[in-house]
Amino acid sequence: MSKVNLKDLAKELKVSVSTVSKALKSSHEISAETKKRVLELAQKMGYNPNPYAGFLRHHKSKTIAIIAPELTNNFFIQAISGAESVAQEKDYHLLIYITNDDFQKEESIVRHLQNGRVDGVIISLASTTKGYQHLNDLIHTGIPIVFFDRICHEIETAKITTDDFASGFNATNHLIENGCRDIAYLSISENLSIDNKRKQGYLEALLKHDIPFDPNRIVQCNTDENSNFKKIKQLLQQEKRPDGVFASIEKLALNTYYACKELDLTIPKDVKVICFANLRTAPLLNPSLTTITQPAFEMGKQAATILFKNLDKKRTLITNENIVLKSELIKRESTHVN
């Protein structure tokens, strides 16, 4: 029989893990009735507290975690390197967890970290994440969180992002200045604030140049690479295909390259392409890819610096702070004027 933990009790009682934890500690924040329910169920299910977890909560583990959606995106590799550079200076270990853009995996990782394995967490949300209770529960156990790139506005803590709206505007404006009048936007997830801001920048640039907005030009992609490729291919097979493609992430731009090759379309003659990317091989692609490049290393470094600043002061609740770094438009052949 597996050992009963706080999560099991919380699930049975339909309350949060933090509520169960506080009830077992007889916290004044929890009503007498709830305390009674929790204690009775704990006794019934044979719950025994984990003394090791309790020890870790009161003693530094000298370890922090960084949770990222993927490692196939160069942005996250660079951000992790930035965080690691600070962790090394502080003589801390850095645990790296990858969610594969899966909310359930993200939730499982966060629940796993509630046992005091780490002193703090740096996280970029999965594109499928909609609920945030698992993150609130982590904070309530005394483990601080700092967000980078894919953030949650509903949780008060430090958030490191880039100028997504302005960059979305600049990317679209660049396509328009290079002759495009029918631009498609490849969206990765309506759940992510970064995607919505980039899309808003795209729409604002169309408005500025009096270009009518066609809802069909926003292609809603997801984590399924085959599905995304098919959608982009269908887009480019239309009798009236777009003359510009703005991809919200680098994988979608690469899918566009593959689709163009399969359809015998020439970039930038038949369609111009721009995307958010930290792809090191962008200058080597044929043609070289125009990118909005984020300061990924600096974002990871900033996130870790803020986390350690609060750990040094033994703060479990980090003051709400929005730090916005500037991305760079790097012009290359994929948007070149013919």
TIFIDREN-276123 format. One record per residue: x, y, z of N, C-alpha, C in turn. Coordinates in pm, whole numbers, plus 50000, padded with zeros to 5 digits. Each point is the difference from the previous one (the first is absolute). Example, Ala and Ser with C-alpha at 12.3 -4.5 7.8 and 13.67 -1.06 7.14 Angstrom:
BEGIN
> n.px; n.py; n.pz; ca.px; ca.py; ca.pz; c.px; c.py; c.pz
> 51319; 49431; 50780; 49911; 50119; 50000; 50090; 50120; 50000 $
> 49965; 50105; 49928; 50082; 50119; 50006; 49923; 50109; 50073 $
***
This chain:
BEGIN
> n.px; n.py; n.pz; ca.px; ca.py; ca.pz; c.px; c.py; c.pz
> 50085; 49880; 50000; 49915; 50120; 50000; 50088; 50125; 50000 $
> 49974; 50092; 49911; 50082; 50121; 49992; 49972; 50093; 50117 $
> 50103; 50077; 50034; 49989; 50091; 50113; 49906; 50116; 49969 $
> 49914; 50032; 50097; 49905; 50111; 49983; 50074; 50132; 50020 $
> 49975; 50097; 49913; 50064; 50131; 50013; 49894; 50111; 50006 $
> 50047; 50124; 50010; 49910; 50114; 50010; 49909; 50013; 49878 $
> 50057; 49970; 49883; 49922; 50010; 49877; 49881; 49903; 50001 $
> 50023; 49878; 50054; 49892; 49901; 50009; 49887; 50049; 50090 $
> 50039; 50058; 50113; 49900; 50053; 50093; 49922; 50115; 49937 $
> 50074; 50090; 49932; 49936; 50116; 49937; 49901; 49957; 49892 $
> 50038; 49899; 49923; 49914; 49951; 49892; 49872; 49939; 50057 $
> 50013; 49924; 50107; 49885; 49935; 50062; 49903; 50102; 50061 $
> 50059; 50106; 50058; 49918; 50102; 50068; 49955; 50111; 49905 $
> 50057; 49999; 49877; 49969; 50104; 49901; 50039; 50140; 50049 $
> 50118; 50007; 50058; 50057; 50128; 50043; 50144; 50007; 49948 $
> 50066; 50113; 50020; 50138; 50015; 49953; 50097; 49931; 50095 $
> 50120; 49972; 49949; 50105; 49939; 50081; 50038; 50092; 50115 $
> 50003; 50131; 49972; 50037; 50096; 50105; 49898; 50000; 50114 $
> 49872; 49980; 49968; 49896; 49994; 50103; 50023; 49880; 50091 $
> 50030; 49885; 49941; 50027; 49879; 50078; 50123; 50020; 50088 $
> 50105; 50058; 49941; 50125; 50022; 50074; 49977; 50091; 50121 $
> 49925; 50108; 49978; 49973; 50094; 50110; 49909; 49939; 50106 $
> 49906; 49918; 49956; 49909; 49934; 50095; 50076; 49905; 50091 $
> 50095; 49926; 49944; 50080; 49905; 50078; 50093; 50072; 50099 $
> 50031; 50126; 49967; 50085; 50080; 50090; 49916; 50085; 50095 $
> 49865; 49978; 49993; 49904; 50074; 50085; 50011; 50150; 49981 $
> 50014; 50042; 49874; 50011; 50142; 49968; 49871; 50074; 50033 $
> 50013; 50124; 50046; 49884; 50083; 50032; 49921; 50038; 49873 $
> 50063; 49983; 49883; 49934; 50035; 49875; 49893; 49899; 49960 $
> 50003; 49882; 50062; 49908; 49892; 49964; 49893; 49983; 50107 $
> 49876; 49983; 49957; 49889; 49986; 50094; 50010; 49869; 50078 $
> 49937; 49997; 50117; 50002; 49881; 50085; 49937; 49881; 49930 $
> 49893; 50026; 49923; 49931; 49894; 49929; 50091; 49934; 49895 $
> 50073; 50085; 49925; 50091; 49947; 49898; 50115; 49924; 50064 $
> 50053; 50052; 50111; 50107; 49930; 50070; 49955; 49861; 50042 $
> 49878; 49993; 50050; 49946; 49872; 50047; 49990; 49901; 49883 $
> 49948; 50047; 49886; 49986; 49914; 49882; 50136; 49948; 49953 $
> 50099; 50090; 49997; 50133; 49963; 49954; 50063; 49898; 50094 $
> 49993; 50025; 50130; 50061; 49910; 50098; 49935; 49862; 49999 $
> 49868; 49998; 49987; 49928; 49872; 49997; 50038; 49918; 49877 $
> 50008; 50067; 49885; 50037; 49929; 49877; 50145; 49954; 50005 $
> 50089; 50085; 50054; 50142; 49965; 50011; 50017; 49873; 50084 $
> 49925; 49993; 50109; 50006; 49883; 50087; 49944; 49877; 49928 $
> 49888; 50020; 49930; 49933; 49890; 49929; 50089; 49944; 49888 $
> 50069; 50089; 49927; 50081; 49956; 49886; 50143; 49964; 50040 $
> 50032; 50017; 50129; 50132; 49962; 50048; 50110; 50095; 49956 $
> 49967; 50129; 49997; 50099; 50099; 49958; 50106; 50021; 50109 $
> 50128; 49998; 49956; 50111; 50032; 50089; 50084; 50106; 49933 $
> 50029; 50111; 50070; 50080; 50107; 49938; 50139; 49950; 49962 $
> 50055; 50060; 49894; 50134; 49966; 49953; 50101; 50086; 50076 $
> 50075; 49942; 50095; 50092; 50080; 50080; 50112; 50061; 49917 $
> 50037; 49930; 49890; 50106; 50053; 49914; 49955; 50127; 49930 $
> 49873; 49998; 49954; 49946; 50119; 49934; 49994; 50116; 50098 $
> 49961; 49970; 50124; 49995; 50105; 50102; 50137; 50058; 50028 $
> 50100; 49911; 50001; 50138; 50046; 50021; 50043; 50095; 49889 $
> 49970; 49960; 49874; 50041; 50082; 49887; 49934; 50136; 49999 $
> 49875; 50006; 50049; 49931; 50129; 49999; 50064; 50099; 50097 $
> 50072; 49948; 50098; 50061; 50088; 50099; 50151; 50011; 49982 $
> 50054; 49927; 49902; 50142; 50006; 49971; 50018; 50010; 49849 $
> 50091; 50083; 49955; 50019; 50019; 49858; 50050; 49873; 49932 $
> 49942; 49970; 49887; 50041; 49883; 49922; 50118; 50034; 49909 $
> 50028; 50131; 49987; 50104; 50051; 49910; 49972; 49958; 49855 $
> 49870; 49992; 49969; 49957; 49960; 49866; 49880; 50084; 49957 $
> 49999; 50044; 49876; 49882; 50064; 49942; 49960; 49922; 49875 $
> 49877; 50018; 49957; 49952; 49931; 49880; 49961; 50102; 49894 $
> 50021; 49962; 49875; 49948; 50079; 49890; 49912; 49907; 49916 $
> 49877; 50044; 49976; 49902; 49920; 49926; 49974; 50069; 49867 $
> 50029; 49929; 49890; 49984; 50057; 49866; 49912; 49909; 49914 $
> 49932; 50058; 49900; 49912; 49921; 49915; 50072; 49901; 49909 $
> 50122; 50035; 49957; 50071; 49915; 49905; 50148; 50037; 49994 $
> 50077; 49910; 49940; 50142; 50028; 49978; 50035; 50004; 49851 $
> 49900; 49976; 49915; 50023; 50009; 49856; 50001; 50145; 49953 $
> 49950; 50091; 50083; 49999; 50142; 49971; 50126; 50063; 50060 $
> 50081; 50062; 49916; 50128; 50055; 50046; 49983; 50107; 50106 $
> 49885; 50066; 50001; 49975; 50103; 50102; 50013; 49942; 50140 $
> 49939; 49884; 50023; 50000; 49942; 50134; 50138; 49947; 50040 $
> 50075; 49950; 49904; 50136; 49955; 50029; 50084; 50117; 50050 $
> 49986; 50114; 49934; 50078; 50119; 50038; 49952; 50056; 50135 $
> 49868; 49998; 50023; 49946; 50049; 50127; 50049; 49914; 50116 $
> 50002; 49869; 49981; 50049; 49908; 50103; 50148; 50029; 50029 $
> 50077; 50026; 49897; 50142; 50032; 50018; 50017; 50127; 50083 $
> 49913; 50099; 49976; 50005; 50123; 50078; 49971; 49977; 50147 $
> 49898; 49918; 50028; 49966; 49969; 50139; 50111; 49920; 50067 $
> 50059; 49908; 49924; 50106; 49915; 50054; 50123; 50081; 50037 $
> 50029; 50104; 49922; 50117; 50084; 50029; 49989; 50065; 50137 $
> 49878; 50039; 50038; 49979; 50061; 50131; 50003; 49893; 50110 $
> 49939; 49885; 49973; 49998; 49892; 50098; 50143; 49956; 50035 $
> 50087; 49993; 49901; 50138; 49960; 50024; 50072; 50101; 50089 $
> 49975; 50128; 49976; 50061; 50104; 50083; 49956; 49988; 50145 $
> 49875; 49955; 50019; 49944; 49987; 50135; 50029; 49862; 50061 $
> 50075; 49917; 49926; 50032; 49864; 50045; 49874; 49917; 50020 $
> 49906; 50015; 49906; 49874; 49926; 50002; 49996; 49902; 49883 $
> 49926; 49893; 50019; 49972; 49907; 49891; 49875; 50048; 49926 $
> 49994; 49972; 49870; 49882; 50035; 49921; 49939; 49872; 49942 $
> 49877; 49971; 50041; 49927; 49887; 49944; 49917; 50049; 49882 $
> 50007; 49929; 49888; 49928; 50041; 49879; 49886; 49902; 49974 $
> 49879; 50054; 49989; 49882; 49918; 49972; 49936; 50048; 49870 $
> 49961; 49907; 49914; 49940; 50033; 49871; 49857; 49946; 49997 $
> 49904; 50086; 49971; 49859; 49960; 50000; 49951; 49947; 49866 $
> 50078; 50021; 49894; 49956; 49966; 49864; 49867; 50067; 49967 $
> 49984; 50120; 50053; 49880; 50081; 49974; 49872; 49930; 50045 $
> 50011; 49916; 50102; 49887; 49922; 50050; 49962; 50049; 50140 $
> 49878; 50051; 50015; 49956; 50052; 50129; 50005; 49895; 50111 $
> 49957; 49877; 49970; 49998; 49895; 50102; 50140; 49967; 50047 $
> 50096; 50002; 49909; 50138; 49975; 50039; 50053; 50116; 50084 $
> 49965; 50122; 49961; 50040; 50118; 50077; 49945; 49990; 50142 $
> 49872; 49966; 50011; 49936; 49987; 50130; 50068; 49891; 50084 $
> 50033; 49888; 49938; 50065; 49890; 50069; 50138; 50041; 50052 $
> 50075; 50073; 49919; 50133; 50046; 50041; 49990; 50094; 50119 $
> 49906; 50094; 49993; 49982; 50098; 50108; 49957; 49931; 50128 $
> 49909; 49903; 49991; 49957; 49925; 50119; 50119; 49925; 50060 $
> 50083; 49946; 49914; 50119; 49926; 50043; 50095; 50089; 50079 $
> 50009; 50126; 49960; 50092; 50093; 50065; 49948; 50053; 50134 $
> 49874; 49973; 50032; 49942; 50050; 50125; 50060; 49935; 50125 $
> 50073; 49891; 49981; 50056; 49931; 50116; 50126; 50066; 50054 $
> 50036; 50114; 49947; 50116; 50071; 50053; 50130; 49965; 49931 $
> 49991; 49935; 49885; 50118; 49958; 49925; 50085; 50120; 49955 $
> 49933; 50114; 49976; 50071; 50120; 49953; 49964; 50121; 50086 $
> 50085; 50101; 49994; 49975; 50123; 50077; 49917; 50101; 49922 $
> 49998; 49988; 49867; 49925; 50094; 49918; 49984; 49946; 49859 $
> 49908; 50060; 49925; 49969; 49952; 49865; 49994; 50116; 49901 $
> 50061; 49979; 49884; 49987; 50091; 49885; 49920; 49924; 49895 $
> 49896; 50060; 49946; 49912; 49925; 49911; 49950; 50081; 49881 $
> 49989; 49930; 49887; 49933; 50053; 49881; 49889; 49901; 49968 $
> 49877; 50048; 49994; 49883; 49914; 49994; 49989; 49920; 49870 $
> 49937; 49884; 50011; 49966; 49921; 49881; 49891; 50073; 49923 $
> 49996; 49981; 49870; 49900; 50069; 49918; 49859; 49949; 50027 $
> 49988; 49883; 50064; 49868; 49942; 50029; 49952; 50031; 50142 $
> 50078; 50078; 50075; 49964; 50031; 50139; 49886; 50101; 50007 $
> 49895; 49964; 50073; 49886; 50090; 50019; 49975; 50031; 50148 $
> 50026; 49903; 50087; 49979; 50019; 50143; 50133; 50020; 50072 $
> 49993; 50068; 50116; 50124; 50035; 50070; 50001; 49957; 50147 $
> 49907; 49913; 50040; 49992; 49960; 50140; 50128; 49930; 50045 $
> 50060; 49920; 49912; 50123; 49929; 50036; 50113; 50097; 50034 $
> 50002; 50116; 49933; 50102; 50100; 50028; 49973; 50073; 50131 $
> 49873; 50031; 50024; 49963; 50062; 50127; 50032; 49908; 50118 $
> 49973; 49870; 49982; 50029; 49904; 50106; 50150; 49994; 50029 $
> 50082; 50009; 49894; 50145; 49998; 50019; 50046; 50120; 50081 $
> 49947; 50117; 49967; 50036; 50122; 50074; 49957; 49989; 50146 $
> 49881; 49942; 50024; 49950; 49986; 50136; 50085; 49905; 50085 $
> 50074; 49910; 49934; 50089; 49911; 50077; 50132; 50069; 50034 $
> 50014; 50125; 49957; 50120; 50077; 50034; 50108; 50000; 49894 $
> 49965; 49958; 49877; 50098; 49997; 49891; 49967; 50111; 49901 $
> 50085; 50102; 49990; 49971; 50114; 49911; 50015; 49965; 49852 $
> 49927; 50073; 49916; 49999; 49979; 49855; 50033; 50130; 49928 $
> 50078; 49990; 49894; 50022; 50112; 49908; 49966; 49951; 49860 $
> 49921; 50078; 49926; 49962; 49965; 49863; 50094; 50065; 49900 $
> 50021; 49931; 49887; 50070; 50065; 49888; 49930; 49962; 49870 $
> 49993; 50094; 49909; 49940; 49986; 49866; 49852; 49966; 50007 $
> 49964; 49873; 50022; 49859; 49959; 50007; 49954; 50013; 50145 $
> 49930; 50108; 50028; 49972; 50035; 50140; 49853; 49984; 50035 $
> 49972; 50011; 50129; 49862; 49998; 50051; 49974; 50134; 50070 $
> 49911; 50081; 49943; 49970; 50131; 50058; 49925; 49988; 50132 $
> 49929; 49889; 50019; 49916; 49985; 50119; 50079; 49977; 50129 $
> 50126; 49958; 49989; 50082; 49974; 50118; 50096; 50116; 50022 $
> 50001; 50053; 50120; 50086; 50114; 50031; 50140; 49953; 50035 $
> 50093; 50029; 49911; 50141; 49970; 50020; 50076; 50072; 49889 $
> 50130; 49978; 49992; 50079; 50064; 49894; 49980; 49928; 49867 $
> 49995; 50078; 49892; 49978; 49945; 49866; 50097; 50066; 49902 $
> 50076; 49918; 49929; 50097; 50051; 49904; 49949; 49971; 49859 $
> 49973; 50104; 49923; 49950; 49982; 49863; 50077; 50092; 49906 $
> 49964; 49991; 49872; 50054; 50094; 49903; 49886; 50087; 49947 $
> 50034; 50098; 49919; 49902; 50095; 49947; 49920; 49935; 49887 $
> 49916; 49903; 50035; 49932; 49917; 49901; 49906; 50081; 49910 $
> 49927; 50094; 50058; 49909; 50081; 49918; 50078; 50082; 49898 $
> 50101; 50073; 50048; 50080; 50085; 49912; 50072; 49916; 49894 $
> 50050; 49884; 50041; 50070; 49913; 49905; 49905; 49942; 49897 $
> 49877; 49966; 50043; 49899; 49952; 49906; 49964; 50107; 49899 $
> 49991; 50123; 50049; 49974; 50114; 49911; 50115; 50019; 49902 $
> 50123; 49998; 50051; 50118; 50024; 49915; 50016; 49891; 49895 $
> 49971; 49876; 50038; 50012; 49889; 49905; 49902; 50017; 49885 $
> 49875; 50032; 50033; 49898; 50019; 49897; 50028; 50124; 49916 $
> 50041; 50105; 50066; 50034; 50124; 49931; 50115; 49979; 49901 $
> 50096; 49917; 50041; 50113; 49969; 49912; 49952; 49928; 49873 $
> 49909; 49906; 50014; 49944; 49931; 49884; 49927; 50097; 49908 $
> 49923; 50091; 50060; 49923; 50097; 49922; 50094; 50094; 49925 $
> 50104; 50046; 50068; 50097; 50090; 49936; 50075; 49932; 49886 $
> 50000; 49866; 50004; 50066; 49924; 49894; 49901; 49947; 49897 $
> 49881; 50062; 49995; 49906; 49973; 49892; 49885; 49907; 50030 $
> 49994; 49942; 50119; 49891; 49906; 50032; 49870; 50074; 50030 $
> 49889; 49947; 49950; 49869; 50059; 50027; 49899; 49895; 50047 $
> 50044; 49875; 50002; 49913; 49890; 50042; 50082; 49909; 50091 $
> 49997; 50029; 50129; 50092; 49935; 50095; 49924; 49904; 50092 $
> 50052; 49878; 50010; 49942; 49900; 50091; 50080; 49998; 50130 $
> 49928; 49978; 50111; 50065; 49988; 50131; 49983; 49857; 50049 $
> 50111; 49933; 50030; 49997; 49863; 50049; 50006; 50002; 50152 $
> 49888; 49973; 50064; 49988; 50006; 50145; 50029; 49864; 50062 $
> 50068; 49998; 50117; 50032; 49873; 50064; 49899; 49963; 50108 $
> 49941; 50098; 50070; 49903; 49966; 50105; 49927; 50126; 50048 $
> 49868; 49992; 50003; 49921; 50112; 50050; 50012; 50012; 50152 $
> 50057; 49899; 50066; 50015; 50004; 50146; 50117; 50088; 50044 $
> 50096; 50021; 49910; 50124; 50068; 50038; 49991; 50151; 49977 $
> 50039; 50075; 50102; 49998; 50146; 49989; 50097; 50049; 49894 $
> 50114; 49931; 49984; 50098; 50045; 49900; 49941; 49990; 49859 $
> 49925; 49894; 49975; 49940; 49981; 49868; 49894; 50107; 49974 $
> 49919; 50028; 50101; 49895; 50101; 49985; 50059; 50138; 49976 $
> 50109; 50032; 50068; 50062; 50131; 49983; 50064; 50013; 49861 $
> 50062; 49893; 49955; 50060; 50002; 49866; 49891; 50017; 49894 $
> 49888; 49933; 50023; 49887; 50010; 49908; 49942; 50142; 50001 $
> 49992; 50061; 50118; 49950; 50137; 50010; 50091; 50097; 49925 $
> 50131; 49976; 50008; 50095; 50084; 49925; 49980; 49985; 49850 $
> 49974; 49877; 49958; 49971; 49970; 49858; 49876; 50077; 49954 $
> 49894; 49994; 50081; 49875; 50067; 49963; 50018; 50152; 49997 $
> 50077; 50053; 50094; 50022; 50145; 50007; 50076; 50049; 49876 $
> 50096; 49922; 49953; 50075; 50039; 49880; 49911; 50000; 49876 $
> 49910; 49900; 49991; 49906; 49998; 49887; 49912; 50125; 50002 $
> 49954; 50034; 50120; 49914; 50117; 50017; 50073; 50128; 49960 $
> 50124; 50012; 50042; 50079; 50119; 49970; 50012; 50021; 49848 $
> 50012; 49891; 49925; 50019; 50010; 49855; 49870; 49983; 49922 $
> 49886; 50006; 50071; 49867; 49989; 49937; 49984; 49871; 49920 $
> 50056; 49892; 50053; 49986; 49869; 49935; 49887; 49925; 50070 $
> 49895; 49963; 49929; 49886; 49931; 50063; 50044; 49869; 50066 $
> 49944; 49974; 50118; 50032; 49877; 50072; 49909; 49886; 49955 $
> 50060; 49888; 49963; 49926; 49880; 49962; 50021; 49895; 50109 $
> 49897; 49966; 50077; 50013; 49901; 50108; 50057; 49867; 49953 $
> 49978; 49966; 49874; 50053; 49875; 49946; 50151; 50001; 49986 $
> 50060; 50118; 50013; 50145; 50010; 49990; 50069; 49972; 50134 $
> 49923; 49979; 50105; 50059; 49955; 50126; 49984; 49848; 50005 $
> 50113; 49930; 49995; 50000; 49853; 49999; 50033; 49952; 50140 $
> 49901; 49934; 50063; 50019; 49953; 50136; 50071; 49865; 50000 $
> 50127; 50001; 50037; 50080; 49878; 50006; 50001; 49945; 50143 $
> 50071; 49888; 50021; 50005; 49939; 50132; 50132; 49926; 50017 $
> 50002; 49898; 50086; 50125; 49928; 50026; 50022; 49882; 49905 $
> 49904; 49974; 49912; 50009; 49889; 49906; 50069; 50046; 49871 $
> 50124; 49957; 49980; 50079; 50046; 49886; 49937; 49962; 49866 $
> 49947; 49878; 49989; 49937; 49957; 49874; 49877; 50084; 49968 $
> 49920; 50026; 50103; 49880; 50082; 49983; 50038; 50141; 49956 $
> 50102; 50057; 50063; 50045; 50135; 49965; 50048; 50006; 49855 $
> 50076; 49898; 49960; 50051; 49998; 49862; 49886; 49997; 49899 $
> 49899; 49920; 50029; 49884; 49989; 49911; 49926; 50134; 49989 $
> 49983; 50068; 50113; 49930; 50129; 50001; 50075; 50104; 49919 $
> 50132; 50003; 50018; 50082; 50098; 49927; 50002; 49968; 49851 $
> 50007; 49873; 49969; 49999; 49958; 49859; 49868; 50038; 49933 $
> 49889; 49977; 50072; 49868; 50038; 49947; 49991; 50150; 49978 $
> 50057; 50076; 50093; 50002; 50146; 49989; 50071; 50044; 49871 $
> 50112; 49937; 49973; 50082; 50039; 49886; 49951; 49940; 49868 $
> 49905; 49906; 50010; 49943; 49939; 49879; 49878; 50076; 49948 $
> 49953; 50098; 50078; 49882; 50075; 49960; 50024; 50074; 49868 $
> 49893; 50014; 49924; 50012; 50071; 49873; 50053; 50141; 50022 $
> 49949; 50063; 50106; 50051; 50132; 50039; 50080; 49982; 50130 $
> 50122; 49957; 49984; 50083; 49974; 50119; 50057; 50130; 50055 $
> 50038; 50002; 50128; 50060; 50121; 50058; 50137; 50027; 49938 $
> 50039; 50127; 49999; 50132; 50034; 49949; 50102; 50018; 50113 $
> 49952; 49985; 50124; 50088; 50009; 50116; 49952; 49908; 50110 $
> 50094; 49941; 50072; 49967; 49913; 50114; 50079; 50046; 50121 $
> 49928; 50026; 50110; 50060; 50039; 50127; 49976; 49884; 50098 $
> 50106; 49928; 50035; 49991; 49885; 50089; 50032; 50042; 50144 $
> 49914; 49960; 50094; 50018; 50041; 50139; 50116; 49930; 50068 $
> 50040; 49881; 49952; 50117; 49930; 50052; 50077; 49937; 49886 $
> 50125; 49961; 50027; 50089; 49956; 49892; 49957; 49869; 49934 $
> 49938; 49907; 50076; 49957; 49874; 49940; 49900; 50022; 49887 $
> 49914; 50100; 50015; 49900; 50028; 49898; 50064; 50062; 49875 $
> 50107; 50073; 50019; 50072; 50055; 49885; 50069; 49888; 49923 $
> 50058; 49904; 50072; 50065; 49887; 49934; 49899; 49915; 49925 $
> 49881; 49983; 50059; 49892; 49929; 49930; 49961; 50073; 49871 $
> 50005; 50133; 50005; 49969; 50081; 49880; 50104; 49976; 49891 $
> 50127; 49991; 50040; 50106; 49971; 49904; 49978; 49864; 49934 $
> 49966; 49899; 50085; 49976; 49865; 49947; 49882; 49999; 49903 $
> 49893; 50072; 50039; 49880; 50006; 49915; 50031; 50067; 49866 $
> 50076; 50107; 50005; 50036; 50071; 49876; 50084; 49910; 49908 $
> 50089; 49924; 50060; 50084; 49910; 49921; 49914; 49893; 49932 $
> 49903; 49946; 50076; 49914; 49895; 49946; 49907; 50054; 49892 $
> 49960; 50127; 50014; 49907; 50060; 49904; 50074; 50074; 49887 $
> 50133; 49994; 50004; 50084; 50065; 49898; 49977; 50152; 49997 $
> 49986; 50056; 50121; 49989; 50146; 50015; 50136; 50055; 50040 $
> 50031; 50117; 49951; 50130; 50061; 50029; 49986; 50110; 50105 $
> 50084; 49993; 50104; 50009; 50106; 50101; 50120; 50086; 49963 $
> 49987; 50132; 49990; 49885; 50086; 50031; 49917; 50039; 49877 $
> 50030; 49943; 49882; 49930; 50041; 49878; 49849; 49975; 50009 $
> 49961; 49879; 50040; 49858; 49966; 50006; 49937; 50034; 50135 $
> 50077; 49989; 50106; 49951; 50032; 50134; 50118; 50038; 50089 $
> 49983; 50106; 50075; 50104; 50045; 50093; 49971; 49944; 50139 $
> 50106; 49968; 50074; 49983; 49933; 50131; 50082; 50071; 50107 $
> 49935; 50022; 50116; 50067; 50057; 50116; 49948; 49927; 50123 $
> 50084; 49989; 50103; 49952; 49931; 50121; 50079; 50040; 50124 $
> 49941; 49971; 50116; 50072; 50010; 50126; 50091; 49878; 50006 $
> 50130; 50019; 50013; 50090; 49885; 50005; 50137; 50040; 50055 $
> 50059; 49906; 50072; 50139; 50012; 50045; 50083; 49891; 49931 $
> 49957; 49963; 49882; 50060; 49893; 49924; 50141; 50038; 49955 $
> 50100; 49926; 50047; 50139; 50031; 49966; 50028; 49980; 49851 $
> 49921; 49910; 49938; 50022; 49971; 49858; 49918; 50088; 49907 $
> 49928; 50100; 50056; 49917; 50088; 49917; 50078; 50063; 49884 $
> 50126; 50044; 50021; 50075; 50059; 49888; 50040; 49897; 49895 $
> 49995; 49870; 50036; 50047; 49896; 49909; 49888; 49936; 49919 $
> 49874; 50031; 50036; 49889; 49945; 49924; 50000; 50057; 49858 $
> 49931; 49932; 49911; 49993; 50046; 49861; 49855; 50030; 49961 $
> 49961; 50129; 49999; 50082; 50118; 50030; 50015; 50020; 50151 $
> 50092; 50086; 50040; 50019; 50030; 50142; 49872; 50061; 50056 $
> 49970; 49966; 50126; 49870; 50034; 50059; 50004; 50131; 50079 $
> 49908; 50091; 49965; 49983; 50124; 50077; 49932; 49967; 50132 $
> 50057; 50048; 50111; 49949; 49963; 50132; 49980; 50118; 50093 $
> 49909; 49980; 50095; 49993; 50083; 50120; 50070; 49917; 50106 $
> 50118; 50042; 50041; 50081; 49922; 50091; 49992; 50056; 50142 $
> 49961; 49914; 50093; 49984; 50041; 50139; 50131; 49986; 50077 $
> 50020; 50082; 50103; 50120; 49989; 50084; 49984; 49885; 50099 $
> 49998; 49877; 49948; 49965; 49882; 50080; 50094; 49978; 50118 $
> 50129; 50007; 49975; 50098; 49978; 50108; 49978; 50100; 50112 $
> 49980; 50127; 49963; 49979; 50105; 50099; 49870; 49979; 50076 $
> 49897; 49948; 49933; 49872; 49974; 50067; 50016; 49893; 50108 $
> 50071; 49892; 49966; 50025; 49895; 50098; 50085; 50051; 50115 $
> 50098; 50081; 49967; 50089; 50057; 50102; 49924; 50092; 50095 $
> 49914; 50085; 49943; 49920; 50093; 50081; 49905; 49924; 50092 $
> 49936; 49896; 49947; 49906; 49921; 50080; 50071; 49937; 50119 $
> 50118; 49942; 49976; 50076; 49937; 50108; 50051; 50103; 50100 $
> 50042; 50115; 49950; 50051; 50106; 50089; 49891; 50045; 50098 $
> 49878; 50020; 49948; 49889; 50041; 50086; 49965; 49890; 50100 $
> 49999; 49876; 49955; 49969; 49889; 50089; 50102; 49993; 50114 $
> 50128; 50008; 49968; 50103; 49991; 50105; 49999; 50121; 50093 $
> 49965; 50115; 49946; 49988; 50121; 50084; 49900; 49977; 50111 $
> 49890; 49933; 49966; 49896; 49972; 50100; 50037; 49882; 50089 $
> 50069; 49901; 49945; 50045; 49887; 50082; 50101; 50046; 50104 $
> 50089; 50093; 49961; 50100; 50052; 50094; 49933; 50073; 50116 $
> 49886; 50063; 49971; 49926; 50072; 50105; 49893; 49912; 50066 $
> 50000; 49870; 49960; 49906; 49901; 50054; 49855; 50040; 49978 $
> 49972; 50057; 49883; 49864; 50036; 49963; 49937; 49888; 49917 $
> 49881; 49957; 50041; 49930; 49898; 49921; 49900; 50063; 49904 $
> 49962; 50125; 50029; 49909; 50073; 49911; 50077; 50111; 49932 $
> 50007; 49995; 49869; 50076; 50099; 49923; 49907; 50111; 49953 $
> 50043; 50122; 50016; 49920; 50117; 49961; 49968; 49996; 49850 $
> 49875; 50033; 49967; 49959; 50002; 49859; 50083; 50103; 49923 $
> 50064; 49956; 49894; 50089; 50087; 49923; 50003; 49950; 49855 $
> 49983; 50093; 49906; 50004; 49965; 49859; 50124; 50062; 49936 $
> 50093; 49915; 49962; 50123; 50047; 49936; 49993; 49967; 49852 $
> 50007; 50102; 49916; 49986; 49981; 49856; 50132; 50034; 49932 $
> 50058; 49900; 49933; 50125; 50019; 49926; 49969; 50017; 49851 $
> 50090; 50062; 49929; 49976; 50032; 49860; 50056; 49893; 49906 $
> 49917; 49960; 49904; 50043; 49906; 49897; 50058; 50076; 49880 $
> 50066; 49927; 49911; 50066; 50064; 49886; 49949; 49943; 49868 $
> 49964; 50088; 49907; 49962; 49959; 49866; 50127; 49985; 49916 $
> 50027; 49877; 49955; 50119; 49974; 49919; 49954; 49968; 49858 $
> 50027; 50093; 49910; 49953; 49987; 49862; 50093; 49910; 49918 $
> 49936; 49901; 49933; 50076; 49910; 49915; 49924; 49977; 49868 $
> 50039; 49900; 49927; 49951; 49981; 49862; 49853; 49959; 49990 $
> 49943; 49940; 50103; 49863; 49947; 49989; 49895; 50111; 49987 $
> 50039; 50124; 50026; 49905; 50112; 49982; 50057; 50103; 49903 $
> 50103; 49962; 49929; 50068; 50094; 49909; 49909; 50040; 49884 $
> 50008; 50127; 49963; 49922; 50051; 49886; 50060; 49946; 49870 $
> 49914; 49942; 49916; 50049; 49941; 49874; 50050; 50107; 49903 $
***
